[in-house]
Amino acid sequence: MSVATWADQPIPALRGVDDWRRVPIIASSEPLVQLAASEGLRCDPQYWQQQRPGALPALWVRQAVALRLTQAAASLASANLGLLVWDAWRPLSVQQSLYDEFASQLQQAHPEWDAARLASETQVFVSLPSSNQRHPSPHYTGGAVDLTLMTLDGQPLPLGTDFDAFTPAAATGFLEQHDHASAACRHRRILFHALAAVGFTNYPDEWWHFDYGNQFWGRISGQSARYGPANLP
């Protein structure tokens, strides 16, 4: 399917990831590999730039994830587009930093929430840090990536919100309902369809978050997960 066709094809209703921790993991020994940049695939490690505790200057993913990102980038080249990757495998220290920061923001905004409500609302956008073999944080598996569309000269395109904009407008299908004729909506469609074509699933509350092989992916695809916790080589 062409990029122009993707741009005109609305994003379908997306399945959520409720109860993702119950998805069984049939663990693969597939290693983490450093994501290699190319003309159509660039790395822009946001948490390293933010100086989050333990953040790395390189991005790491499972081997099959790297292959699929390369395939997706190649499918965009005819339209002079590519992929700009912001985050992938995430150390638990970074996950903890993001979780604590967002929980604090929500607590200040909603002092009436009890601890259970606060934890639930925080985890809409930031998973609880976990190295548990049965339900690790999605980014800790090496099977989750955060990314956007770019031009081949490396300029990110508008997709309606900034990265980590933890608001309703970040939902992947938000613009389909509120601004379907916008360039940002067309860009979201292209990103979604290009990644879906090579096997990724999307987390529906974040247009930038895609999964392959982890429990989010398993919950949406109806398969067992392939990736448990991962450590750097």
Buried (B, 14 or more C-beta within 10 A) or exposed (E): EEBEEBBEBEBEEBEEBEEBBEBEBEBBEBEBBBBEBEEBBBBBBBBBEEEBEBBBEBBBBBEBBBBBBBBBBBBBEEBEBBBBBBBBBBBBBBBBBBBEEBBEEBBEEEEEBEEEEBBEBBEEBBBBBBBEEEBBBBBBBBBBBBBBBBEBEEEBBEBBBEBBBBEEBBBBBBBBEEEEEBBBBBBBBBBBBBBBBBBBBBBBBBBBBBBBBBBBBBBBBEEEBBBBBBEEE
